[in-house]
Structure formats: C-alpha cells, structure tokens
Amino acid sequence: FINPQTSTKESLDSIVDYITEVMNTITPVGLTIPQKFFDEDLITIYPIADAHMGMKAHIAEAGENYDLDTAALRVKCGISKCIKGSPSSNKAIILDVGDITHSDDGNYVTPRSKHPLDMSSSHYEAIDCAILTLCSCIELAADHHKKVLVRILRGNHNEHSYIAIMFALFERYRDNPNIIIEKTPSDFFVYTFGSNMFAAHHGDKAKAERLVMHMAHQWSEEWGRTKWRYYFTGHLHHAKLQDIGGVQVEQLRAVSSRDSYASSHGYVGAPQMQAITYHRRDGESSRVKVSF
C-alpha cells in the first residue's frame, strides 16, 4: 500500500507508468452479436380455439362486451404473451382449431342449424381482420422460433370461409421457407415430433372416444412409433382434459366471450389462450396460459 501524501512525485509517477503499461497489455473485447439459440429438442404449439371474430356480445346480456376489435386484440396479445413465456423451440405450430370467425357468409346464421348470429361487423370485415391478426401472430412466432407451421381448421360456424383465410395465408408466405401454411381440405390435423403425436379436430362432428379410435386407425404407423399422443378440440368453449386409450384429449377454452345465445342457455366459460411446449423424447414439458 502506498500513501500518496508521503510518497514522492517520482514514486507516484512510476506507479502510474506501471499501471498504464499493464492496462495496455489487455486486449479489448470486440462487439459480439449473440446468435439466436433454437432448441432442436423442443416444439411449441399455440392453439387458437373459437375466436369468433365478428361476434357481438353486450355486457347486459352476456356479462361482458365483445366485438371484432376485442377479438383481434385478445388473439394478438394472447399469442404475444405466450411467446414471451415460451422457450425458443426450433419448431412452432400455430393451430386454429376452428371458428376463428363467427359467421360463414353474409346471412349471419350458423351454416347447419341456422341459428341467428349477433354480429359486430360485416362478414367482409371479419375475414379481413382474421387474416391480418393471424399474420401478426405468425410473424411474432417466426421471430422466436426457427420454423413455424400454421394450420387453419374448419369450424361449425365457418365451414367454408376458413378456406379463404387459409389460402390468403398460403399466398402471403409461399416464398418463405421458414413459415409453412398447411393447405388441405381435411378436417383433421396430424403431426409427429419425435415420440409425440399431435392431432386436432374442431370437435363438432364426433365425440372424443370416436376421434381417438379414428386417430389410431387412420394414422396407425404414426401411432405405433410414438409414445405420447395428444388430441386438441374446441367447439364447446370450456376446458376438459381426459385420457382415452393412450391419448390425452384436451378440449380447449375459447378465446371469445359468451354471446347472448350461450348466456341465455346457461353456458359458462373462461376465455383463455395458451402455449404448450413438448420435448422430443419426454412429452409435454411446460405451459404458458393467458386468461382474459
């Protein structure tokens, strides 16, 4: 230890010279740009269930307000929050399990049962909003994951109009090798990742037991080489999780609020979105949930 008050000028100068000499021998670290890490052993699924864009609900009838802007905001904010809470898995799947729009055309009734629909927008506006909203979600996911697969399923409210959304997304990303829009007329989605098998259907045409049996029969090879099997449905708007014949069947909560019809029939629900991450070998590893 050297006391500057008792040291001579010469000794202090020598100390400064020594420190300067030592400091000059240190090689400075250059600017480094971190490489994005994608975990090859993980896949994350972002299911979107029953957003019903274009639907109108009034707080006096249904307990809360819901319209086109609310639907778009929920989907975009839900995906954004789920992405922030999920790992940078190599692959991601944005899976719309049906009824992303509330109506199928300008008649504003359900295609089969002809139930009248309360609308907050025109059918044109709802389709346009659904496409733009999904584009935002896809591009957010593409910033967080290396590869993004997108699948739009038919719902009982949008039996035909979902095709327009699917085609629009396909054309937008047709030259992007990292974003794949699965263009198919099938009502079923099936995908395998390591020891995991994923399937989805809107859930309006068959009960869970039949869907599982159909899965085992139709995709027997995929079934045989996987250990963990998952099935996603929507349609009924409330959560239900059950194990059926070696498959975890998950009925997803809806994004949308209740409309006047659902409210008057005593249906309940808790709007929600989530992200589920799976390990290539070990199955489900984590979840992020966003409630509205």
DOTOR-225605 format. One line per field, with one value per residue (C-alpha): x, z, y; residue in three letters. Coordinates in nm, 3 decimals. Example, Ala and Ser with C-alpha at 12.3 -4.5 7.8 and 13.67 -1.06 7.14 Angstrom:
# DOTOR-225605
px <- 1.230  1.367
pz <- 0.780  0.714
py <- -0.450  -0.106
r <- ALA  SER
***
This chain:
# DOTOR-225605
px <- 0.000  0.137  0.024  0.010  0.065  0.406  0.520  0.745  0.636  0.881  0.736  0.381  0.482  0.640  0.323  0.113  0.355  0.338  -0.042  -0.056  0.184  -0.023  -0.350  -0.203  -0.139  -0.512  -0.677  -1.021  -1.323  -1.480  -1.850  -2.026  -2.365  -2.526  -2.655  -3.019  -3.042  -3.318  -3.366  -3.384  -3.545  -3.850  -4.166  -4.428  -4.795  -5.005  -5.369  -5.636  -5.986  -6.312  -6.213  -6.546  -6.424  -6.716  -6.935  -7.111  -7.182  -7.326  -7.248  -7.616  -7.693  -7.371  -7.183  -6.913  -6.872  -6.713  -6.665  -6.427  -6.161  -6.173  -6.131  -5.830  -5.668  -5.716  -5.560  -5.261  -5.195  -5.250  -5.001  -4.752  -4.763  -4.745  -4.442  -4.262  -4.313  -4.214  -3.867  -3.712  -3.801  -3.681  -4.037  -4.370  -4.724  -4.999  -5.310  -5.652  -5.896  -6.191  -6.444  -6.193  -6.482  -6.835  -7.019  -6.969  -7.126  -7.341  -7.656  -7.537  -7.675  -7.492  -7.448  -7.633  -7.866  -7.947  -7.923  -7.920  -7.587  -7.523  -7.262  -7.044  -6.911  -6.973  -6.853  -6.600  -6.454  -6.433  -6.243  -6.008  -5.942  -5.884  -5.621  -5.438  -5.450  -5.309  -5.034  -4.928  -4.926  -4.731  -4.464  -4.427  -4.375  -4.127  -3.910  -3.899  -3.879  -3.678  -3.969  -4.341  -4.616  -4.968  -5.290  -5.641  -5.921  -6.285  -6.537  -6.913  -6.951  -6.711  -6.748  -6.645  -6.498  -6.198  -6.072  -6.034  -5.820  -5.607  -5.550  -5.463  -5.201  -5.059  -5.007  -4.855  -4.588  -4.542  -4.183  -4.082  -3.914  -3.941  -4.320  -4.531  -4.906  -5.062  -5.316  -5.552  -5.930  -5.907  -6.095  -5.811  -5.464  -5.195  -4.826  -4.546  -4.237  -4.001  -4.203  -4.501  -4.810  -5.045  -5.395  -5.675  -6.035  -6.293  -6.488  -6.834  -6.880  -6.762  -6.710  -6.366  -6.378  -6.455  -6.186  -5.928  -6.033  -6.024  -5.678  -5.547  -5.694  -5.623  -5.267  -5.162  -4.797  -4.761  -4.943  -4.708  -4.385  -4.490  -4.524  -4.701  -5.025  -5.228  -5.563  -5.697  -6.061  -6.266  -6.634  -6.780  -6.578  -6.492  -6.186  -6.192  -5.892  -5.922  -5.707  -5.866  -5.690  -5.340  -5.430  -5.458  -5.765  -5.786  -6.096  -5.969  -6.118  -6.249  -6.086  -6.428  -6.674  -7.027  -7.284  -7.648  -7.742  -7.479  -7.565  -7.939  -7.877  -7.667  -7.334  -7.025  -6.666  -6.338  -6.168  -5.808  -5.511  -5.205  -4.877  -4.767  -4.408  -4.311  -3.976  -3.882  -3.841  -4.022  -4.353  -4.509  -4.256  -4.418  -4.723  -4.800  -5.159  -5.315  -5.665  -5.890
pz <- 0.000  -0.096  0.078  -0.179  0.100  0.197  -0.144  -0.368  -0.708  -0.871  -0.695  -0.788  -1.150  -1.160  -1.024  -1.288  -1.558  -1.433  -1.425  -1.773  -1.905  -1.757  -1.889  -2.237  -2.246  -2.207  -2.537  -2.559  -2.635  -2.967  -3.033  -3.021  -3.172  -2.994  -3.215  -3.167  -2.996  -3.105  -2.901  -3.151  -2.893  -2.833  -3.020  -2.905  -3.004  -2.992  -3.020  -3.103  -3.022  -3.116  -3.151  -3.326  -3.487  -3.585  -3.296  -3.081  -2.712  -2.481  -2.112  -2.016  -2.188  -2.175  -1.880  -2.086  -2.414  -2.714  -3.070  -3.365  -3.213  -2.883  -3.059  -3.259  -2.952  -2.748  -3.012  -3.075  -2.707  -2.613  -2.869  -2.778  -2.406  -2.475  -2.698  -2.437  -2.179  -2.403  -2.487  -2.829  -2.955  -3.301  -3.427  -3.352  -3.461  -3.472  -3.467  -3.523  -3.418  -3.589  -3.569  -3.594  -3.750  -3.615  -3.948  -4.269  -4.501  -4.508  -4.398  -4.035  -3.933  -3.848  -4.166  -4.047  -3.761  -3.900  -3.558  -3.593  -3.506  -3.329  -3.534  -3.460  -3.815  -4.170  -4.290  -4.512  -4.214  -4.004  -4.274  -4.331  -3.958  -3.911  -4.187  -4.056  -3.698  -3.791  -3.997  -3.688  -3.480  -3.740  -3.773  -3.396  -3.378  -3.667  -3.466  -3.174  -3.349  -3.643  -3.820  -3.796  -3.920  -3.949  -3.975  -4.005  -3.931  -4.031  -3.762  -3.748  -3.775  -4.068  -4.266  -4.592  -4.512  -4.331  -4.678  -4.778  -4.469  -4.532  -4.900  -4.817  -4.563  -4.804  -5.073  -4.831  -4.711  -5.017  -5.069  -4.703  -4.627  -4.251  -4.249  -4.381  -4.425  -4.444  -4.727  -4.720  -4.721  -4.442  -4.117  -3.927  -3.831  -3.755  -3.686  -3.524  -3.344  -3.203  -2.958  -2.978  -3.195  -3.221  -3.368  -3.382  -3.496  -3.423  -3.217  -3.359  -3.561  -3.323  -2.954  -2.807  -2.796  -3.166  -3.255  -3.067  -3.239  -3.576  -3.494  -3.411  -3.727  -3.980  -3.866  -3.732  -3.837  -3.657  -3.358  -3.346  -3.340  -3.077  -2.700  -2.620  -2.804  -2.779  -2.929  -2.936  -2.990  -2.942  -3.017  -2.662  -2.530  -2.186  -2.075  -2.040  -2.013  -2.028  -2.101  -2.355  -2.483  -2.453  -2.581  -2.381  -2.525  -2.446  -2.514  -2.524  -2.371  -2.625  -2.695  -2.728  -2.461  -2.448  -2.686  -2.594  -2.708  -2.489  -2.196  -2.222  -2.223  -1.908  -2.071  -1.889  -1.995  -1.911  -2.223  -2.247  -2.474  -2.407  -2.540  -2.478  -2.523  -2.577  -2.559  -2.847  -2.616  -2.292  -2.399  -2.252  -2.067  -1.995  -2.044  -2.056  -2.001  -2.067  -1.939  -2.046
py <- 0.000  0.342  0.659  0.944  1.200  1.060  0.936  1.138  1.261  1.023  0.717  0.815  0.868  0.523  0.364  0.541  0.430  0.072  0.067  0.221  -0.042  -0.325  -0.182  -0.150  -0.525  -0.607  -0.691  -0.525  -0.745  -0.657  -0.615  -0.952  -1.027  -1.322  -1.600  -1.695  -2.034  -2.268  -2.584  -2.870  -3.098  -2.877  -2.788  -2.536  -2.542  -2.225  -2.339  -2.080  -2.202  -2.036  -1.672  -1.597  -1.276  -1.058  -1.170  -0.913  -0.958  -0.695  -0.680  -0.655  -0.986  -1.183  -1.036  -0.861  -0.680  -0.849  -0.730  -0.755  -0.528  -0.715  -1.049  -0.930  -0.777  -1.094  -1.317  -1.089  -1.014  -1.376  -1.503  -1.232  -1.314  -1.687  -1.641  -1.432  -1.704  -1.995  -2.126  -2.067  -2.410  -2.497  -2.557  -2.393  -2.473  -2.212  -2.426  -2.272  -2.544  -2.378  -2.095  -1.815  -1.619  -1.610  -1.631  -1.825  -1.568  -1.255  -1.436  -1.431  -1.767  -2.089  -2.297  -2.608  -2.519  -2.172  -2.010  -1.631  -1.470  -1.141  -0.957  -0.655  -0.630  -0.736  -1.076  -0.895  -0.709  -1.026  -1.218  -0.927  -0.889  -1.262  -1.267  -0.960  -1.087  -1.426  -1.261  -1.067  -1.387  -1.582  -1.315  -1.284  -1.659  -1.651  -1.408  -1.652  -1.989  -2.117  -2.287  -2.211  -2.441  -2.296  -2.493  -2.347  -2.595  -2.582  -2.493  -2.530  -2.150  -2.108  -2.429  -2.259  -1.919  -2.069  -2.167  -1.800  -1.738  -2.045  -1.953  -1.592  -1.701  -1.959  -1.697  -1.445  -1.687  -1.908  -1.786  -1.805  -2.141  -2.085  -2.039  -2.327  -2.287  -2.632  -2.608  -2.905  -2.966  -3.225  -3.164  -3.331  -3.215  -3.473  -3.414  -3.612  -3.484  -3.744  -3.955  -3.717  -3.743  -3.445  -3.440  -3.186  -3.153  -2.887  -3.139  -3.079  -3.397  -3.671  -3.731  -3.772  -4.155  -4.180  -3.926  -4.134  -4.456  -4.282  -4.150  -4.498  -4.649  -4.375  -4.299  -4.639  -4.602  -4.270  -4.416  -4.715  -4.519  -4.262  -4.277  -3.950  -3.872  -3.551  -3.451  -3.094  -2.993  -2.678  -2.613  -2.634  -2.338  -2.481  -2.678  -3.054  -3.285  -3.662  -3.968  -4.201  -4.510  -4.373  -4.025  -3.703  -3.535  -3.165  -2.960  -2.604  -2.293  -2.043  -1.709  -1.547  -1.442  -1.581  -1.442  -1.388  -1.742  -1.908  -1.686  -1.750  -2.128  -2.111  -2.191  -2.073  -2.023  -1.855  -1.711  -1.821  -1.885  -2.093  -2.225  -2.583  -2.697  -3.060  -3.238  -3.463  -3.763  -3.681  -3.531  -3.217  -3.005  -2.667  -2.444  -2.074  -1.961  -1.622  -1.554  -1.268
r <- PHE  ILE  ASN  PRO  GLN  THR  SER  THR  LYS  GLU  SER  LEU  ASP  SER  ILE  VAL  ASP  TYR  ILE  THR  GLU  VAL  MET  ASN  THR  ILE  THR  PRO  VAL  GLY  LEU  THR  ILE  PRO  GLN  LYS  PHE  PHE  ASP  GLU  ASP  LEU  ILE  THR  ILE  TYR  PRO  ILE  ALA  ASP  ALA  HIS  MET  GLY  MET  LYS  ALA  HIS  ILE  ALA  GLU  ALA  GLY  GLU  ASN  TYR  ASP  LEU  ASP  THR  ALA  ALA  LEU  ARG  VAL  LYS  CYS  GLY  ILE  SER  LYS  CYS  ILE  LYS  GLY  SER  PRO  SER  SER  ASN  LYS  ALA  ILE  ILE  LEU  ASP  VAL  GLY  ASP  ILE  THR  HIS  SER  ASP  ASP  GLY  ASN  TYR  VAL  THR  PRO  ARG  SER  LYS  HIS  PRO  LEU  ASP  MET  SER  SER  SER  HIS  TYR  GLU  ALA  ILE  ASP  CYS  ALA  ILE  LEU  THR  LEU  CYS  SER  CYS  ILE  GLU  LEU  ALA  ALA  ASP  HIS  HIS  LYS  LYS  VAL  LEU  VAL  ARG  ILE  LEU  ARG  GLY  ASN  HIS  ASN  GLU  HIS  SER  TYR  ILE  ALA  ILE  MET  PHE  ALA  LEU  PHE  GLU  ARG  TYR  ARG  ASP  ASN  PRO  ASN  ILE  ILE  ILE  GLU  LYS  THR  PRO  SER  ASP  PHE  PHE  VAL  TYR  THR  PHE  GLY  SER  ASN  MET  PHE  ALA  ALA  HIS  HIS  GLY  ASP  LYS  ALA  LYS  ALA  GLU  ARG  LEU  VAL  MET  HIS  MET  ALA  HIS  GLN  TRP  SER  GLU  GLU  TRP  GLY  ARG  THR  LYS  TRP  ARG  TYR  TYR  PHE  THR  GLY  HIS  LEU  HIS  HIS  ALA  LYS  LEU  GLN  ASP  ILE  GLY  GLY  VAL  GLN  VAL  GLU  GLN  LEU  ARG  ALA  VAL  SER  SER  ARG  ASP  SER  TYR  ALA  SER  SER  HIS  GLY  TYR  VAL  GLY  ALA  PRO  GLN  MET  GLN  ALA  ILE  THR  TYR  HIS  ARG  ARG  ASP  GLY  GLU  SER  SER  ARG  VAL  LYS  VAL  SER  PHE
***
